[in-house]
Amino acid sequence: MNKFKYLKISKTKKIRYLSNYYRKNLYIIFLHGFMSDIEGEKPKAFYNYSKKNKLGFLALEYSGNGKSSGKFTNGNISKWSNETKVVIKKIVKKNNFVLIGSSMGSWISLNQFKFFKKQIKGFIGIGSAPEFLENLMWKKFTKKMKKETIKKRIYNLKHGEYEYPITYQLIKDGRKNKVLKKKISSKIFVTMFHGSKDEVVPVNYSKKVLKIFTNASKKLVIFKNGDHSLSSKSKLKKINLELSKIISNIV
């Protein structure tokens, strides 16, 4: 898996990515979640799947995430969506592709439809979390937490063994990236995977995503006792099976 490369997208910004190049073939694009990277089980599984099936592949780390340059606290949905667009244009070029968005990656994926509507042939969401900043964070903050975030412009949110630096600019930018009321008319294949025991993002978020697609062939798969990450070998095998079904309908 040490095939990581860097793409310079501005004078100060280098984005780390993983790719499998095929000039004319369909691509699989994996977009990771909040404060994550491309060294986990999911990108590895989709990368190996792409190689085995002679498909193009791209996974990237948004600025401030993983080993991409920049500070995480300077990032937001607008910036990360734009960086994703730039990297797709450089690496995938005119090839058609299937998007796989994990958690926040689903939100970033939905933002790509305005740039690549004709090239996107399928979309898989894993524990999808569009608009999570407002609905699952800010609305659940106490008055004291909100006050501190506004005053200090940042709040260090403890969740389990992790600590997430939540900036006020990130929350405000999230409000500019509302997607759940939008409609996407693409005639594509859309499958949402969600764990029934997901304690981070409720299952109804995947249902909300499906409602966005008005002409798609849609499916919701709920993994019994599945958690938020759905990174186990058995779960990833099932996701790859679904990916194969989607691809057989495209090619």
FIDODREN-425992 format. One record per residue (C-alpha): x, y, z; chain; residue in one letter; residue number from 1. Coordinates in steps of 0.1 Angstrom, whole numbers. Layout:
BEGIN
     c1     c2     c3  cadena  residuo  num
      X      Y      Z       A        A  NUM
...
//
This chain:
BEGIN
     c1     c2     c3  cadena  residuo  num
      0      0      0       A        M    1
     30     23      0       A        N    2
     21     37    -33       A        K    3
     11     71    -20       A        F    4
     18    102    -42       A        K    5
     15    139    -37       A        Y    6
     -2    164    -60       A        L    7
      6    201    -57       A        K    8
    -26    220    -61       A        I    9
    -14    254    -51       A        S   10
     19    271    -40       A        K   11
     13    260     -4       A        T   12
     -9    229     -8       A        K   13
      1    193    -14       A        K   14
    -26    166    -14       A        I   15
    -16    130     -7       A        R   16
    -34    105    -28       A        Y   17
    -35     68    -38       A        L   18
    -43     59    -74       A        S   19
    -44     31    -99       A        N   20
    -42     45   -134       A        Y   21
    -62     33   -164       A        Y   22
    -66     58   -192       A        R   23
   -100     47   -206       A        K   24
   -115     26   -178       A        N   25
   -141     34   -152       A        L   26
   -127     48   -119       A        Y   27
   -136     41    -83       A        I   28
   -131     72    -61       A        I   29
   -130     68    -23       A        F   30
   -136     99     -1       A        L   31
   -128     95     36       A        H   32
   -145    108     67       A        G   33
   -139    136     92       A        F   34
   -103    137    105       A        M   35
    -95    105     87       A        S   36
    -69     94     61       A        D   37
    -63     68     33       A        I   38
    -44     43     53       A        E   39
    -74     24     67       A        G   40
    -91     -9     57       A        E   41
   -117      8     34       A        K   42
    -93     25      9       A        P   43
    -71     -6     10       A        K   44
   -101    -29      1       A        A   45
   -113     -6    -27       A        F   46
    -78     -1    -41       A        Y   47
    -72    -39    -42       A        N   48
   -106    -44    -58       A        Y   49
    -98    -19    -85       A        S   50
    -64    -35    -93       A        K   51
    -80    -70    -95       A        K   52
   -107    -57   -118       A        N   53
    -85    -35   -139       A        K   54
   -103     -3   -129       A        L   55
    -90     31   -122       A        G   56
    -88     42    -86       A        F   57
    -84     74    -66       A        L   58
    -84     81    -29       A        A   59
    -72    114    -15       A        L   60
    -67    131     18       A        E   61
    -82    166     21       A        Y   62
    -58    194     34       A        S   63
    -51    191     71       A        G   64
    -61    154     71       A        N   65
    -37    124     70       A        G   66
     -4    135     55       A        K   67
    -17    162     32       A        S   68
     -3    197     39       A        S   69
    -22    223     59       A        G   70
    -38    226     93       A        K   71
    -69    207    100       A        F   72
    -84    237    117       A        T   73
    -81    258     85       A        N   74
   -102    233     66       A        G   75
   -139    231     59       A        N   76
   -165    214     37       A        I   77
   -161    241      9       A        S   78
   -123    238      8       A        K   79
   -123    200     10       A        W   80
   -150    197    -17       A        S   81
   -130    220    -40       A        N   82
    -97    202    -34       A        E   83
   -115    169    -43       A        T   84
   -128    185    -75       A        K   85
    -93    197    -84       A        V   86
    -77    163    -78       A        V   87
   -104    144    -97       A        I   88
    -99    167   -127       A        K   89
    -61    161   -126       A        K   90
    -61    124   -120       A        I   91
    -94    110   -133       A        V   92
    -97    135   -161       A        K   93
   -127    127   -184       A        K   94
   -132     91   -172       A        N   95
   -165     81   -157       A        N   96
   -164     71   -121       A        F   97
   -183     56    -91       A        V   98
   -180     76    -59       A        L   99
   -177     59    -25       A        I  100
   -181     83      4       A        G  101
   -175     73     40       A        S  102
   -193     93     67       A        S  103
   -183    130     59       A        M  104
   -170    116     26       A        G  105
   -206    112     15       A        S  106
   -212    149     20       A        W  107
   -181    157     -1       A        I  108
   -193    132    -27       A        S  109
   -227    149    -30       A        L  110
   -209    182    -36       A        N  111
   -192    167    -66       A        Q  112
   -224    162    -86       A        F  113
   -225    199    -95       A        K  114
   -190    195   -111       A        F  115
   -191    160   -126       A        F  116
   -228    151   -131       A        K  117
   -222    134   -164       A        K  118
   -192    114   -153       A        Q  119
   -206    101   -120       A        I  120
   -222     67   -128       A        K  121
   -228     54    -93       A        G  122
   -226     64    -56       A        F  123
   -221     43    -25       A        I  124
   -224     58      9       A        G  125
   -210     42     41       A        I  126
   -224     56     73       A        G  127
   -233     88     54       A        S  128
   -232    120     74       A        A  129
   -242    150     52       A        P  130
   -249    182     73       A        E  131
   -235    165    104       A        F  132
   -218    197    116       A        L  133
   -250    215    123       A        E  134
   -274    186    131       A        N  135
   -251    162    150       A        L  136
   -227    186    166       A        M  137
   -238    222    169       A        W  138
   -274    215    178       A        K  139
   -262    191    205       A        K  140
   -237    216    220       A        F  141
   -247    231    253       A        T  142
   -250    269    256       A        K  143
   -217    269    274       A        K  144
   -200    249    245       A        M  145
   -215    272    219       A        K  146
   -204    303    238       A        K  147
   -168    290    240       A        E  148
   -168    280    203       A        T  149
   -179    315    193       A        I  150
   -156    333    217       A        K  151
   -124    312    212       A        K  152
   -134    303    176       A        R  153
   -127    267    184       A        I  154
   -139    239    207       A        Y  155
   -120    207    214       A        N  156
   -148    181    214       A        L  157
   -140    148    232       A        K  158
   -156    117    217       A        H  159
   -145     84    231       A        G  160
   -107     84    230       A        E  161
   -105    110    203       A        Y  162
   -105    148    205       A        E  163
   -119    168    176       A        Y  164
   -109    205    172       A        P  165
   -142    220    160       A        I  166
   -137    256    147       A        T  167
   -165    281    144       A        Y  168
   -156    288    108       A        Q  169
   -161    250    101       A        L  170
   -196    251    116       A        I  171
   -205    283     97       A        K  172
   -192    269     64       A        D  173
   -212    237     69       A        G  174
   -244    259     67       A        R  175
   -234    270     33       A        K  176
   -231    234     21       A        N  177
   -267    222     26       A        K  178
   -274    192      4       A        V  179
   -303    174     20       A        L  180
   -330    196      4       A        K  181
   -314    194    -30       A        K  182
   -325    171    -58       A        K  183
   -302    152    -81       A        I  184
   -318    138   -112       A        S  185
   -290    116   -125       A        S  186
   -301     81   -136       A        K  187
   -275     62   -117       A        I  188
   -271     35    -91       A        F  189
   -271     46    -55       A        V  190
   -266     23    -25       A        T  191
   -263     34     11       A        M  192
   -248     11     37       A        F  193
   -254     18     74       A        H  194
   -248     -1    106       A        G  195
   -278     -6    129       A        S  196
   -255      0    159       A        K  197
   -240     32    145       A        D  198
   -236     55    175       A        E  199
   -221     84    155       A        V  200
   -246     89    127       A        V  201
   -283     77    128       A        P  202
   -295     54    100       A        V  203
   -320     80     89       A        N  204
   -291    100     74       A        Y  205
   -287     73     47       A        S  206
   -324     75     41       A        K  207
   -323    113     37       A        K  208
   -295    109     11       A        V  209
   -316     85     -9       A        L  210
   -344    110    -11       A        K  211
   -321    135    -29       A        I  212
   -319    112    -59       A        F  213
   -351    115    -79       A        T  214
   -343     91   -109       A        N  215
   -317     68    -94       A        A  216
   -319     30    -89       A        S  217
   -318     32    -50       A        K  218
   -310      8    -22       A        K  219
   -305      9     15       A        L  220
   -285    -19     32       A        V  221
   -285    -20     70       A        I  222
   -258    -41     86       A        F  223
   -273    -58    117       A        K  224
   -250    -49    146       A        N  225
   -228    -28    123       A        G  226
   -209      1    138       A        D  227
   -201     35    121       A        H  228
   -170     25    103       A        S  229
   -181     -8     87       A        L  230
   -144    -17     81       A        S  231
   -145    -54     89       A        S  232
   -135    -78     62       A        K  233
   -170    -93     59       A        S  234
   -187    -59     56       A        K  235
   -161    -47     30       A        L  236
   -167    -79     11       A        K  237
   -204    -72      9       A        K  238
   -197    -36     -1       A        I  239
   -174    -48    -29       A        N  240
   -201    -72    -41       A        L  241
   -225    -43    -44       A        E  242
   -198    -24    -62       A        L  243
   -196    -53    -87       A        S  244
   -233    -52    -93       A        K  245
   -233    -14    -99       A        I  246
   -203    -17   -123       A        I  247
   -219    -46   -142       A        S  248
   -249    -23   -149       A        N  249
   -227      6   -161       A        I  250
   -201    -11   -183       A        V  251
//
